[in-house]
Amino acid sequence: NRGPGAWPWQQARIDFLRFSGEDPLRWIFKAKQLFECHGITCEQRVGYAVIHFDGPAIRWYRWLLMQHGRPRWDGLVDAMKSRFGPSAFLDYNVELSKIKQKGSIIDYRVRFEELSNMVREWPTKAHVGAFVRRLKDEIRIE
């Protein structure tokens, strides 16, 4: 039952995340995985993606359409990163080297991983060293 125009994920239940403007890097990553898994072409991706936009994201996309017309997938990804993504004014290398555990180890690990995802050039050994070095003293000593 997969005729022309059938949604590729009709065979299996797969939830496509809604996007309202929060955490665009995560949303883009998951959307790319879904598209690749189901063979969605670059020409089809924008259409599939924007029907899952809500709130600020759909309002922004309507503005983008009026100003520039329908973007290609790569253009949409770049525009999403520019509009909703992490600040271009933050130096994530500095942020990662300065982070300290203040609350729980879980909160620290989550924030450390968020920053690590923004830094490409750090080797694994440097990541481990930075993580351990900035733990609370009582945890690091154990």
The first five atom37 places (N, CA, C, CB, O) and aatype in JSON, in Angstrom:
{
  "aatype": [2, 1, 7, 14, 7, 0, 17, 14, 17, 5, 5, 0, 1, 9, 3, 13, 10, 1, 13, 15, 7, 6, 3, 14, 10, 1, 17, 9, 13, 11, 0, 11, 5, 10, 13, 6, 4, 8, 7, 9, 16, 4, 6, 5, 1, 19, 7, 18, 0, 19, 9, 8, 13, 3, 7, 14, 0, 9, 1, 17, 18, 1, 17, 10, 10, 12, 5, 8, 7, 1, 14, 1, 17, 3, 7, 10, 19, 3, 0, 12, 11, 15, 1, 13, 7, 14, 15, 0, 13, 10, 3, 18, 2, 19, 6, 10, 15, 11, 9, 11, 5, 11, 7, 15, 9, 9, 3, 18, 1, 19, 1, 13, 6, 6, 10, 15, 2, 12, 19, 1, 6, 17, 14, 16, 11, 0, 8, 19, 7, 0, 13, 19, 1, 1, 10, 11, 3, 6, 9, 1, 9, 6],
  "atom_mask": [
    [1, 1, 1, 1, 1],
    [1, 1, 1, 1, 1],
    [1, 1, 1, 0, 1],
    [1, 1, 1, 1, 1],
    [1, 1, 1, 0, 1],
    [1, 1, 1, 1, 1],
    [1, 1, 1, 1, 1],
    [1, 1, 1, 1, 1],
    [1, 1, 1, 1, 1],
    [1, 1, 1, 1, 1],
    [1, 1, 1, 1, 1],
    [1, 1, 1, 1, 1],
    [1, 1, 1, 1, 1],
    [1, 1, 1, 1, 1],
    [1, 1, 1, 1, 1],
    [1, 1, 1, 1, 1],
    [1, 1, 1, 1, 1],
    [1, 1, 1, 1, 1],
    [1, 1, 1, 1, 1],
    [1, 1, 1, 1, 1],
    [1, 1, 1, 0, 1],
    [1, 1, 1, 1, 1],
    [1, 1, 1, 1, 1],
    [1, 1, 1, 1, 1],
    [1, 1, 1, 1, 1],
    [1, 1, 1, 1, 1],
    [1, 1, 1, 1, 1],
    [1, 1, 1, 1, 1],
    [1, 1, 1, 1, 1],
    [1, 1, 1, 1, 1],
    [1, 1, 1, 1, 1],
    [1, 1, 1, 1, 1],
    [1, 1, 1, 1, 1],
    [1, 1, 1, 1, 1],
    [1, 1, 1, 1, 1],
    [1, 1, 1, 1, 1],
    [1, 1, 1, 1, 1],
    [1, 1, 1, 1, 1],
    [1, 1, 1, 0, 1],
    [1, 1, 1, 1, 1],
    [1, 1, 1, 1, 1],
    [1, 1, 1, 1, 1],
    [1, 1, 1, 1, 1],
    [1, 1, 1, 1, 1],
    [1, 1, 1, 1, 1],
    [1, 1, 1, 1, 1],
    [1, 1, 1, 0, 1],
    [1, 1, 1, 1, 1],
    [1, 1, 1, 1, 1],
    [1, 1, 1, 1, 1],
    [1, 1, 1, 1, 1],
    [1, 1, 1, 1, 1],
    [1, 1, 1, 1, 1],
    [1, 1, 1, 1, 1],
    [1, 1, 1, 0, 1],
    [1, 1, 1, 1, 1],
    [1, 1, 1, 1, 1],
    [1, 1, 1, 1, 1],
    [1, 1, 1, 1, 1],
    [1, 1, 1, 1, 1],
    [1, 1, 1, 1, 1],
    [1, 1, 1, 1, 1],
    [1, 1, 1, 1, 1],
    [1, 1, 1, 1, 1],
    [1, 1, 1, 1, 1],
    [1, 1, 1, 1, 1],
    [1, 1, 1, 1, 1],
    [1, 1, 1, 1, 1],
    [1, 1, 1, 0, 1],
    [1, 1, 1, 1, 1],
    [1, 1, 1, 1, 1],
    [1, 1, 1, 1, 1],
    [1, 1, 1, 1, 1],
    [1, 1, 1, 1, 1],
    [1, 1, 1, 0, 1],
    [1, 1, 1, 1, 1],
    [1, 1, 1, 1, 1],
    [1, 1, 1, 1, 1],
    [1, 1, 1, 1, 1],
    [1, 1, 1, 1, 1],
    [1, 1, 1, 1, 1],
    [1, 1, 1, 1, 1],
    [1, 1, 1, 1, 1],
    [1, 1, 1, 1, 1],
    [1, 1, 1, 0, 1],
    [1, 1, 1, 1, 1],
    [1, 1, 1, 1, 1],
    [1, 1, 1, 1, 1],
    [1, 1, 1, 1, 1],
    [1, 1, 1, 1, 1],
    [1, 1, 1, 1, 1],
    [1, 1, 1, 1, 1],
    [1, 1, 1, 1, 1],
    [1, 1, 1, 1, 1],
    [1, 1, 1, 1, 1],
    [1, 1, 1, 1, 1],
    [1, 1, 1, 1, 1],
    [1, 1, 1, 1, 1],
    [1, 1, 1, 1, 1],
    [1, 1, 1, 1, 1],
    [1, 1, 1, 1, 1],
    [1, 1, 1, 1, 1],
    [1, 1, 1, 0, 1],
    [1, 1, 1, 1, 1],
    [1, 1, 1, 1, 1],
    [1, 1, 1, 1, 1],
    [1, 1, 1, 1, 1],
    [1, 1, 1, 1, 1],
    [1, 1, 1, 1, 1],
    [1, 1, 1, 1, 1],
    [1, 1, 1, 1, 1],
    [1, 1, 1, 1, 1],
    [1, 1, 1, 1, 1],
    [1, 1, 1, 1, 1],
    [1, 1, 1, 1, 1],
    [1, 1, 1, 1, 1],
    [1, 1, 1, 1, 1],
    [1, 1, 1, 1, 1],
    [1, 1, 1, 1, 1],
    [1, 1, 1, 1, 1],
    [1, 1, 1, 1, 1],
    [1, 1, 1, 1, 1],
    [1, 1, 1, 1, 1],
    [1, 1, 1, 1, 1],
    [1, 1, 1, 1, 1],
    [1, 1, 1, 1, 1],
    [1, 1, 1, 1, 1],
    [1, 1, 1, 1, 1],
    [1, 1, 1, 0, 1],
    [1, 1, 1, 1, 1],
    [1, 1, 1, 1, 1],
    [1, 1, 1, 1, 1],
    [1, 1, 1, 1, 1],
    [1, 1, 1, 1, 1],
    [1, 1, 1, 1, 1],
    [1, 1, 1, 1, 1],
    [1, 1, 1, 1, 1],
    [1, 1, 1, 1, 1],
    [1, 1, 1, 1, 1],
    [1, 1, 1, 1, 1],
    [1, 1, 1, 1, 1],
    [1, 1, 1, 1, 1]
  ],
  "atom_positions": [
    [[0.82, -1.19, 0.0], [0.0, 0.0, 0.0], [0.87, 1.25, 0.0], [-0.94, 0.0, 1.2], [0.58, 2.22, 0.71]],
    [[1.91, 1.23, -0.79], [2.8, 2.39, -0.85], [2.83, 2.94, -2.27], [4.23, 2.02, -0.39], [3.84, 2.83, -2.96]],
    [[1.75, 3.52, -2.68], [1.67, 4.1, -4.01], [2.38, 5.44, -4.06], [0.0, 0.0, 0.0], [2.9, 5.91, -3.05]],
    [[2.4, 6.05, -5.23], [3.02, 7.36, -5.37], [2.38, 8.35, -4.41], [2.91, 7.87, -6.82], [1.15, 8.38, -4.26]],
    [[3.18, 9.14, -3.78], [2.69, 10.14, -2.85], [2.43, 9.63, -1.45], [0.0, 0.0, 0.0], [2.09, 10.43, -0.58]],
    [[2.57, 8.35, -1.22], [2.36, 7.8, 0.13], [3.46, 8.28, 1.05], [2.3, 6.25, 0.11], [4.63, 8.36, 0.66]],
    [[3.1, 8.59, 2.24], [4.1, 9.0, 3.22], [4.97, 7.8, 3.53], [3.45, 9.58, 4.51], [4.44, 6.72, 3.81]],
    [[6.28, 7.94, 3.49], [7.16, 6.8, 3.7], [7.02, 6.16, 5.07], [8.57, 7.22, 3.5], [7.32, 4.97, 5.21]],
    [[6.58, 6.9, 6.06], [6.52, 6.3, 7.4], [5.13, 5.75, 7.71], [6.92, 7.32, 8.45], [4.81, 5.51, 8.88]],
    [[4.3, 5.56, 6.7], [2.99, 4.97, 6.94], [3.11, 3.51, 7.35], [2.12, 5.08, 5.69], [2.23, 2.98, 8.02]],
    [[4.19, 2.86, 6.97], [4.38, 1.46, 7.31], [4.67, 1.26, 8.8], [5.52, 0.88, 6.49], [4.23, 0.27, 9.38]],
    [[5.38, 2.17, 9.4], [5.76, 2.05, 10.81], [5.38, 3.34, 11.52], [7.28, 1.75, 10.97], [5.36, 4.41, 10.93]],
    [[5.08, 3.21, 12.78], [4.73, 4.39, 13.58], [6.0, 5.11, 13.98], [3.89, 4.0, 14.84], [6.79, 4.61, 14.79]],
    [[6.2, 6.28, 13.4], [7.37, 7.09, 13.72], [6.88, 8.5, 14.01], [8.43, 7.08, 12.56], [6.21, 9.11, 13.18]],
    [[7.2, 9.01, 15.17], [6.8, 10.37, 15.53], [7.82, 11.35, 14.99], [6.66, 10.52, 17.06], [9.01, 11.26, 15.27]],
    [[7.34, 12.29, 14.21], [8.16, 13.37, 13.7], [8.0, 14.51, 14.69], [7.75, 13.8, 12.23], [6.89, 14.98, 14.93]],
    [[9.09, 14.95, 15.27], [9.05, 15.99, 16.3], [8.45, 17.29, 15.78], [10.43, 16.25, 16.83], [8.7, 17.7, 14.65]],
    [[7.66, 17.91, 16.61], [7.18, 19.26, 16.32], [8.35, 20.21, 16.55], [5.93, 19.65, 17.21], [9.23, 19.92, 17.36]],
    [[8.36, 21.33, 15.86], [9.42, 22.32, 16.04], [8.79, 23.69, 16.25], [10.39, 22.35, 14.83], [8.08, 24.2, 15.38]],
    [[9.06, 24.27, 17.42], [8.52, 25.6, 17.72], [9.63, 26.63, 17.88], [7.66, 25.55, 18.98], [9.37, 27.77, 18.27]],
    [[10.86, 26.24, 17.59], [11.97, 27.18, 17.68], [13.01, 26.81, 18.71], [0.0, 0.0, 0.0], [14.08, 27.41, 18.76]],
    [[12.71, 25.82, 19.54], [13.65, 25.42, 20.59], [14.55, 24.3, 20.11], [12.9, 25.0, 21.85], [14.1, 23.36, 19.45]],
    [[15.81, 24.39, 20.43], [16.82, 23.37, 20.14], [16.81, 22.93, 18.67], [16.59, 22.16, 21.03], [16.56, 21.77, 18.37]],
    [[17.08, 23.87, 17.77], [17.01, 23.53, 16.35], [18.06, 22.51, 15.92], [17.18, 24.78, 15.53], [17.81, 21.73, 15.0]],
    [[19.21, 22.49, 16.56], [20.24, 21.53, 16.17], [19.77, 20.1, 16.42], [21.55, 21.8, 16.93], [20.02, 19.21, 15.6]],
    [[19.11, 19.88, 17.53], [18.56, 18.56, 17.83], [17.47, 18.18, 16.82], [17.98, 18.52, 19.27], [17.46, 17.07, 16.3]],
    [[16.57, 19.14, 16.56], [15.47, 18.87, 15.64], [16.0, 18.57, 14.23], [14.51, 20.06, 15.59], [15.54, 17.63, 13.59]],
    [[16.96, 19.35, 13.76], [17.54, 19.14, 12.43], [18.21, 17.78, 12.36], [18.55, 20.26, 12.09], [18.05, 17.05, 11.37]],
    [[18.96, 17.42, 13.39], [19.64, 16.12, 13.41], [18.62, 14.98, 13.31], [20.48, 15.96, 14.7], [18.79, 14.06, 12.51]],
    [[17.56, 15.06, 14.12], [16.56, 13.99, 14.11], [15.79, 13.96, 12.79], [15.58, 14.17, 15.28], [15.48, 12.89, 12.28]],
    [[15.49, 15.12, 12.23], [14.8, 15.17, 10.94], [15.66, 14.54, 9.85], [14.45, 16.63, 10.57], [15.16, 13.78, 9.03]],
    [[16.95, 14.85, 9.84], [17.85, 14.26, 8.83], [17.89, 12.75, 8.96], [19.27, 14.84, 8.98], [17.89, 12.04, 7.95]],
    [[17.92, 12.25, 10.19], [17.94, 10.8, 10.39], [16.66, 10.17, 9.84], [18.09, 10.46, 11.89], [16.71, 9.14, 9.16]],
    [[15.54, 10.79, 10.13], [14.26, 10.29, 9.64], [14.21, 10.32, 8.11], [13.1, 11.12, 10.23], [13.78, 9.35, 7.48]],
    [[14.63, 11.43, 7.53], [14.61, 11.55, 6.07], [15.51, 10.51, 5.41], [15.04, 12.95, 5.65], [15.12, 9.89, 4.41]],
    [[16.7, 10.32, 5.95], [17.63, 9.35, 5.37], [17.09, 7.92, 5.51], [19.01, 9.46, 6.04], [17.19, 7.12, 4.59]],
    [[16.54, 7.63, 6.66], [16.0, 6.29, 6.92], [14.87, 5.94, 5.95], [15.49, 6.2, 8.36], [14.72, 4.78, 5.56]],
    [[14.09, 6.93, 5.57], [12.92, 6.69, 4.73], [13.09, 7.16, 3.29], [11.73, 7.35, 5.33], [12.12, 7.19, 2.53]],
    [[14.31, 7.54, 2.92], [14.57, 7.91, 1.53], [13.86, 9.16, 1.05], [0.0, 0.0, 0.0], [13.52, 9.26, -0.13]],
    [[13.63, 10.1, 1.94], [13.0, 11.36, 1.55], [14.05, 12.2, 0.82], [12.42, 12.14, 2.8], [15.12, 12.45, 1.36]],
    [[13.75, 12.61, -0.39], [14.71, 13.38, -1.19], [14.83, 14.8, -0.66], [14.3, 13.39, -2.67], [13.96, 15.29, 0.06]],
    [[15.92, 15.45, -1.03], [16.13, 16.84, -0.61], [14.99, 17.74, -1.09], [17.47, 17.37, -1.15], [14.6, 18.69, -0.41]],
    [[14.45, 17.44, -2.26], [13.34, 18.24, -2.81], [12.07, 18.1, -1.96], [13.06, 17.82, -4.25], [11.26, 19.02, -1.92]],
    [[11.89, 16.98, -1.3], [10.69, 16.73, -0.5], [10.83, 17.19, 0.95], [10.36, 15.25, -0.52], [9.83, 17.39, 1.63]],
    [[12.04, 17.37, 1.41], [12.28, 17.58, 2.84], [11.63, 18.84, 3.4], [13.74, 17.65, 3.1], [11.07, 18.8, 4.49]],
    [[11.69, 19.94, 2.68], [11.11, 21.19, 3.2], [9.62, 21.01, 3.45], [11.36, 22.36, 2.22], [9.1, 21.4, 4.5]],
    [[8.92, 20.43, 2.49], [7.48, 20.21, 2.65], [7.15, 19.35, 3.85], [0.0, 0.0, 0.0], [6.24, 19.68, 4.61]],
    [[7.87, 18.26, 4.02], [7.64, 17.39, 5.17], [7.99, 18.09, 6.49], [8.45, 16.09, 5.04], [7.32, 17.91, 7.5]],
    [[9.05, 18.88, 6.45], [9.52, 19.52, 7.68], [8.56, 20.59, 8.18], [10.89, 20.14, 7.45], [8.19, 20.59, 9.35]],
    [[8.16, 21.5, 7.3], [7.42, 22.67, 7.77], [6.01, 22.34, 8.25], [7.33, 23.69, 6.68], [5.43, 23.13, 9.0]],
    [[5.45, 21.21, 7.85], [4.13, 20.87, 8.41], [4.25, 20.49, 9.88], [3.49, 19.72, 7.61], [3.23, 20.31, 10.56]],
    [[5.46, 20.37, 10.38], [5.7, 20.07, 11.79], [6.18, 21.29, 12.58], [6.71, 18.94, 11.92], [6.61, 21.16, 13.72]],
    [[6.1, 22.47, 11.96], [6.46, 23.71, 12.63], [5.24, 24.23, 13.38], [6.98, 24.78, 11.62], [4.11, 24.12, 12.91]],
    [[5.48, 24.8, 14.56], [4.43, 25.4, 15.38], [4.91, 26.75, 15.9], [4.05, 24.47, 16.56], [6.1, 27.07, 15.84]],
    [[3.98, 27.54, 16.4], [4.29, 28.76, 17.14], [5.27, 29.67, 16.42], [0.0, 0.0, 0.0], [5.09, 29.99, 15.25]],
    [[6.33, 30.1, 17.14], [7.3, 31.02, 16.55], [7.94, 30.49, 15.26], [8.38, 31.32, 17.55], [8.27, 31.27, 14.37]],
    [[8.11, 29.19, 15.17], [8.76, 28.61, 13.98], [7.88, 28.76, 12.74], [9.08, 27.14, 14.22], [8.38, 29.09, 11.67]],
    [[6.59, 28.51, 12.86], [5.72, 28.63, 11.69], [5.51, 30.09, 11.32], [4.36, 27.95, 11.94], [5.42, 30.43, 10.14]],
    [[5.43, 30.97, 12.33], [5.32, 32.4, 12.02], [6.57, 32.86, 11.28], [5.12, 33.23, 13.31], [6.46, 33.59, 10.3]],
    [[7.75, 32.45, 11.73], [9.01, 32.8, 11.07], [9.04, 32.23, 9.65], [10.22, 32.29, 11.88], [9.46, 32.92, 8.72]],
    [[8.61, 30.99, 9.48], [8.64, 30.37, 8.15], [7.72, 31.1, 7.18], [8.25, 28.89, 8.24], [8.07, 31.29, 6.02]],
    [[6.55, 31.53, 7.63], [5.65, 32.3, 6.76], [6.32, 33.59, 6.32], [4.32, 32.6, 7.48], [6.2, 33.99, 5.17]],
    [[7.02, 34.24, 7.25], [7.77, 35.46, 6.9], [8.85, 35.12, 5.87], [8.4, 36.1, 8.16], [9.03, 35.85, 4.89]],
    [[9.58, 34.03, 6.11], [10.64, 33.6, 5.19], [10.08, 33.36, 3.79], [11.33, 32.32, 5.71], [10.69, 33.78, 2.8]],
    [[8.93, 32.71, 3.68], [8.28, 32.48, 2.39], [7.96, 33.78, 1.68], [7.01, 31.66, 2.58], [8.21, 33.93, 0.48]],
    [[7.39, 34.72, 2.42], [7.02, 36.01, 1.82], [8.24, 36.79, 1.35], [6.21, 36.85, 2.81], [8.22, 37.42, 0.3]],
    [[9.31, 36.74, 2.13], [10.5, 37.52, 1.81], [11.37, 36.88, 0.74], [11.31, 37.74, 3.05], [11.91, 37.58, -0.12]],
    [[11.52, 35.57, 0.78], [12.52, 34.89, -0.05], [11.98, 33.74, -0.89], [13.61, 34.38, 0.82], [12.72, 33.18, -1.7]],
    [[10.74, 33.38, -0.73], [10.21, 32.21, -1.43], [10.6, 30.93, -0.7], [0.0, 0.0, 0.0], [11.29, 30.96, 0.32]],
    [[10.15, 29.82, -1.25], [10.41, 28.53, -0.61], [11.89, 28.16, -0.74], [9.52, 27.42, -1.24], [12.42, 28.1, -1.84]],
    [[12.55, 27.92, 0.39], [13.97, 27.56, 0.34], [14.17, 26.09, -0.02], [14.64, 27.86, 1.68], [13.25, 25.28, 0.09]],
    [[15.36, 25.78, -0.43], [15.76, 24.38, -0.57], [16.07, 23.88, 0.84], [17.02, 24.2, -1.54], [16.15, 24.69, 1.77]],
    [[16.24, 22.57, 1.03], [16.48, 21.99, 2.36], [17.7, 22.61, 3.03], [16.65, 20.49, 2.25], [17.62, 23.03, 4.18]],
    [[18.83, 22.67, 2.33], [20.04, 23.22, 2.94], [19.85, 24.68, 3.34], [21.22, 23.1, 1.98], [20.36, 25.12, 4.37]],
    [[19.11, 25.43, 2.53], [18.83, 26.82, 2.85], [17.94, 26.95, 4.08], [0.0, 0.0, 0.0], [18.14, 27.83, 4.91]],
    [[16.96, 26.05, 4.2], [16.09, 26.06, 5.38], [16.89, 25.74, 6.63], [14.93, 25.05, 5.21], [16.73, 26.4, 7.66]],
    [[17.76, 24.74, 6.55], [18.59, 24.37, 7.7], [19.46, 25.54, 8.12], [19.47, 23.14, 7.36], [19.53, 25.86, 9.31]],
    [[20.12, 26.19, 7.17], [20.96, 27.34, 7.49], [20.14, 28.47, 8.11], [21.68, 27.85, 6.24], [20.58, 29.09, 9.08]],
    [[18.96, 28.73, 7.55], [18.11, 29.79, 8.08], [17.61, 29.46, 9.48], [16.92, 30.03, 7.14], [17.54, 30.35, 10.34]],
    [[17.27, 28.19, 9.73], [16.83, 27.78, 11.07], [17.95, 27.96, 12.09], [16.37, 26.3, 11.06], [17.72, 28.46, 13.19]],
    [[19.15, 27.57, 11.71], [20.29, 27.72, 12.62], [20.54, 29.19, 12.91], [21.55, 27.08, 12.02], [20.81, 29.57, 14.05]],
    [[20.45, 30.02, 11.88], [20.69, 31.44, 12.06], [19.63, 32.08, 12.94], [20.73, 32.14, 10.71], [19.95, 32.89, 13.81]],
    [[18.37, 31.73, 12.73], [17.27, 32.35, 13.47], [17.1, 31.78, 14.88], [15.99, 32.19, 12.71], [16.88, 32.54, 15.83]],
    [[17.18, 30.46, 15.02], [16.85, 29.83, 16.29], [18.05, 29.18, 16.99], [15.8, 28.79, 16.07], [17.94, 28.75, 18.13]],
    [[19.18, 29.12, 16.31], [20.32, 28.37, 16.83], [21.11, 29.11, 17.88], [0.0, 0.0, 0.0], [20.77, 30.23, 18.27]],
    [[22.16, 28.47, 18.34], [23.03, 29.06, 19.36], [23.63, 30.37, 18.87], [24.13, 28.09, 19.75], [23.79, 30.59, 17.67]],
    [[23.95, 31.21, 19.8], [24.49, 32.52, 19.49], [25.82, 32.44, 18.76], [24.64, 33.33, 20.75], [26.69, 31.65, 19.11]],
    [[25.95, 33.27, 17.74], [27.22, 33.37, 17.02], [28.25, 34.15, 17.84], [27.02, 34.05, 15.65], [29.43, 34.17, 17.51]],
    [[27.79, 34.78, 18.91], [28.68, 35.59, 19.72], [29.33, 34.81, 20.86], [27.93, 36.76, 20.28], [30.22, 35.33, 21.53]],
    [[28.88, 33.58, 21.09], [29.48, 32.75, 22.13], [30.66, 31.97, 21.58], [28.44, 31.8, 22.73], [30.59, 31.43, 20.48]],
    [[31.73, 31.91, 22.34], [32.87, 31.07, 21.98], [32.71, 29.78, 22.78], [34.27, 31.78, 22.27], [32.99, 29.75, 23.98]],
    [[32.28, 28.73, 22.12], [31.98, 27.48, 22.81], [33.23, 26.79, 23.34], [31.24, 26.54, 21.89], [33.15, 26.02, 24.3]],
    [[34.37, 27.05, 22.74], [35.63, 26.53, 23.3], [35.86, 27.11, 24.68], [36.82, 26.86, 22.36], [36.23, 26.39, 25.62]],
    [[35.65, 28.41, 24.81], [35.82, 29.08, 26.11], [34.76, 28.59, 27.1], [35.75, 30.62, 25.95], [35.08, 28.28, 28.24]],
    [[33.51, 28.53, 26.65], [32.43, 28.08, 27.53], [32.68, 26.66, 28.04], [31.09, 28.13, 26.8], [32.45, 26.37, 29.22]],
    [[33.15, 25.79, 27.16], [33.41, 24.4, 27.56], [34.58, 24.33, 28.54], [33.7, 23.54, 26.33], [34.56, 23.51, 29.46]],
    [[35.57, 25.16, 28.35], [36.72, 25.12, 29.26], [36.41, 25.76, 30.61], [37.92, 25.83, 28.62], [37.11, 25.5, 31.59]],
    [[35.36, 26.6, 30.69], [35.01, 27.28, 31.94], [33.92, 26.59, 32.75], [34.58, 28.68, 31.64], [33.78, 26.87, 33.94]],
    [[33.16, 25.71, 32.13], [32.02, 25.11, 32.82], [32.45, 24.42, 34.11], [31.3, 24.11, 31.9], [33.49, 23.76, 34.16]],
    [[31.64, 24.58, 35.17], [31.9, 23.93, 36.46], [30.62, 23.29, 36.95], [32.44, 24.96, 37.52], [29.52, 23.77, 36.68]],
    [[30.77, 22.2, 37.67], [29.61, 21.57, 38.29], [29.17, 22.43, 39.45], [29.93, 20.12, 38.75], [29.95, 22.68, 40.37]],
    [[27.92, 22.87, 39.42], [27.36, 23.65, 40.52], [26.22, 22.9, 41.18], [26.88, 25.02, 40.02], [26.06, 22.95, 42.4]],
    [[25.43, 22.2, 40.38], [24.3, 21.44, 40.9], [24.59, 19.96, 40.87], [0.0, 0.0, 0.0], [25.65, 19.5, 41.29]],
    [[23.63, 19.22, 40.36], [23.77, 17.76, 40.31], [24.74, 17.35, 39.21], [22.4, 17.09, 40.1], [25.01, 18.11, 38.28]],
    [[25.25, 16.14, 39.33], [26.15, 15.6, 38.31], [25.41, 15.43, 36.99], [26.74, 14.24, 38.77], [25.99, 15.59, 35.92]],
    [[24.12, 15.12, 37.06], [23.32, 14.95, 35.84], [23.19, 16.29, 35.11], [21.93, 14.38, 36.17], [23.37, 16.35, 33.89]],
    [[22.86, 17.35, 35.85], [22.75, 18.68, 35.23], [24.08, 19.09, 34.6], [22.3, 19.72, 36.27], [24.11, 19.64, 33.5]],
    [[25.16, 18.84, 35.31], [26.5, 19.18, 34.8], [26.8, 18.39, 33.54], [27.57, 18.9, 35.87], [27.28, 18.96, 32.56]],
    [[26.51, 17.09, 33.55], [26.79, 16.26, 32.37], [25.97, 16.72, 31.15], [26.48, 14.79, 32.67], [26.5, 16.79, 30.04]],
    [[24.7, 17.04, 31.37], [23.85, 17.49, 30.28], [24.4, 18.78, 29.67], [22.4, 17.71, 30.77], [24.5, 18.89, 28.44]],
    [[24.75, 19.75, 30.51], [25.29, 21.02, 30.0], [26.64, 20.8, 29.31], [25.44, 22.06, 31.14], [26.91, 21.41, 28.28]],
    [[27.47, 19.94, 29.89], [28.77, 19.64, 29.29], [28.58, 19.02, 27.9], [29.58, 18.68, 30.2], [29.29, 19.38, 26.96]],
    [[27.64, 18.11, 27.77], [27.37, 17.48, 26.47], [26.82, 18.48, 25.47], [26.39, 16.32, 26.63], [27.18, 18.43, 24.29]],
    [[25.96, 19.4, 25.92], [25.44, 20.43, 25.02], [26.58, 21.27, 24.46], [24.44, 21.34, 25.76], [26.64, 21.51, 23.25]],
    [[27.49, 21.7, 25.32], [28.63, 22.5, 24.87], [29.57, 21.67, 24.01], [29.38, 23.07, 26.07], [30.11, 22.17, 23.03]],
    [[29.78, 20.41, 24.38], [30.68, 19.54, 23.6], [30.18, 19.38, 22.17], [30.8, 18.17, 24.27], [30.98, 19.28, 21.24]],
    [[28.88, 19.34, 22.0], [28.32, 19.21, 20.65], [28.58, 20.44, 19.79], [26.84, 18.96, 20.73], [28.47, 20.37, 18.57]],
    [[28.93, 21.54, 20.4], [29.2, 22.77, 19.66], [30.67, 22.91, 19.31], [28.74, 23.97, 20.45], [31.05, 23.8, 18.54]],
    [[31.51, 22.05, 19.87], [32.97, 22.13, 19.68], [33.41, 20.88, 18.94], [33.73, 22.28, 21.04], [33.22, 19.77, 19.43]],
    [[34.0, 21.05, 17.78], [34.38, 19.9, 16.96], [35.85, 19.5, 17.15], [34.13, 20.2, 15.51], [36.19, 18.32, 17.0]],
    [[36.69, 20.43, 17.45], [38.12, 20.16, 17.37], [38.77, 19.61, 18.65], [38.82, 21.4, 16.99], [39.97, 19.38, 18.67]],
    [[38.0, 19.4, 19.69], [38.58, 18.86, 20.92], [38.72, 17.34, 20.81], [37.72, 19.24, 22.15], [37.76, 16.66, 20.47]],
    [[39.91, 16.8, 21.1], [40.04, 15.34, 21.14], [39.34, 14.76, 22.37], [41.54, 14.93, 21.13], [39.07, 15.48, 23.34]],
    [[39.04, 13.5, 22.33], [38.33, 12.83, 23.42], [39.05, 13.01, 24.75], [38.17, 11.34, 23.12], [38.41, 13.27, 25.77]],
    [[40.36, 12.88, 24.74], [41.14, 13.02, 25.98], [40.95, 14.4, 26.6], [42.63, 12.76, 25.7], [40.88, 14.53, 27.83]],
    [[40.87, 15.43, 25.78], [40.66, 16.79, 26.28], [39.26, 16.93, 26.87], [40.86, 17.82, 25.16], [39.08, 17.59, 27.9]],
    [[38.27, 16.32, 26.24], [36.91, 16.36, 26.78], [36.85, 15.69, 28.16], [35.93, 15.67, 25.82], [36.28, 16.24, 29.1]],
    [[37.43, 14.52, 28.26], [37.41, 13.79, 29.53], [38.12, 14.6, 30.61], [38.07, 12.39, 29.38], [37.62, 14.73, 31.72]],
    [[39.28, 15.13, 30.27], [40.04, 15.93, 31.24], [39.27, 17.14, 31.71], [0.0, 0.0, 0.0], [39.25, 17.43, 32.91]],
    [[38.65, 17.86, 30.79], [37.87, 19.04, 31.16], [36.68, 18.67, 32.02], [37.4, 19.78, 29.9], [36.36, 19.37, 32.98]],
    [[36.02, 17.58, 31.69], [34.85, 17.14, 32.45], [35.25, 16.83, 33.9], [34.21, 15.91, 31.8], [34.62, 17.32, 34.83]],
    [[36.28, 16.02, 34.07], [36.71, 15.6, 35.41], [37.25, 16.78, 36.2], [37.78, 14.49, 35.32], [36.96, 16.92, 37.39]],
    [[38.02, 17.62, 35.56], [38.66, 18.75, 36.24], [37.64, 19.72, 36.83], [39.57, 19.5, 35.27], [37.92, 20.37, 37.84]],
    [[36.46, 19.83, 36.23], [35.46, 20.8, 36.69], [34.36, 20.21, 37.56], [34.84, 21.45, 35.5], [33.38, 20.88, 37.88]],
    [[34.51, 18.93, 37.94], [33.58, 18.33, 38.89], [33.77, 18.96, 40.27], [33.78, 16.8, 38.97], [34.84, 19.51, 40.56]],
    [[32.75, 18.87, 41.11], [32.9, 19.32, 42.5], [34.02, 18.51, 43.13], [31.56, 19.14, 43.31], [34.22, 17.34, 42.8]],
    [[34.76, 19.15, 44.04], [35.93, 18.5, 44.66], [35.59, 17.15, 45.29], [36.53, 19.41, 45.71], [36.32, 16.18, 45.12]],
    [[34.48, 17.09, 46.02], [34.15, 15.85, 46.72], [33.85, 14.7, 45.75], [32.94, 16.07, 47.63], [34.05, 13.54, 46.11]],
    [[33.4, 15.0, 44.57], [33.15, 13.96, 43.57], [34.44, 13.6, 42.85], [32.07, 14.41, 42.56], [34.72, 12.42, 42.63]],
    [[35.21, 14.6, 42.47], [36.44, 14.38, 41.71], [37.44, 13.56, 42.51], [37.06, 15.71, 41.31], [38.15, 12.74, 41.93]],
    [[37.52, 13.75, 43.81], [38.5, 13.06, 44.66], [38.17, 11.57, 44.75], [38.53, 13.68, 46.06], [39.08, 10.75, 44.87]],
    [[36.9, 11.22, 44.71], [36.52, 9.8, 44.77], [37.09, 9.12, 43.58], [34.99, 9.61, 44.83], [36.91, 7.91, 43.42]]
  ]
}
